[in-house]
């Protein structure tokens, strides 16, 4: 893993809202965007941006059912992501 990739991963973890989102995802197998937004008391748009960052670096997976997008922790995280998730 090069420095740029590591930097992107660490930046994705360096936000308290995203850490809270990951804690919630660890307790649940998957969650819809709307449910997450209401749980963390954040707008749908802001929650979507946070999920986009987490998805881009491979921390979460997503799947769409109809009009609803569901997110879960990545089924194939890198070793550094797994290590960080284990301490959250």
Secondary structure, 3 states (H helix, E strand, C coil): CCHHHHHHHHHHHCCHHHHHHHHHHHHCCCEEHHHHHHHCCCCHHHHHHHHHHHHHCCCEEEEEECCEEEEEECCCCCHHHHHHHHHC
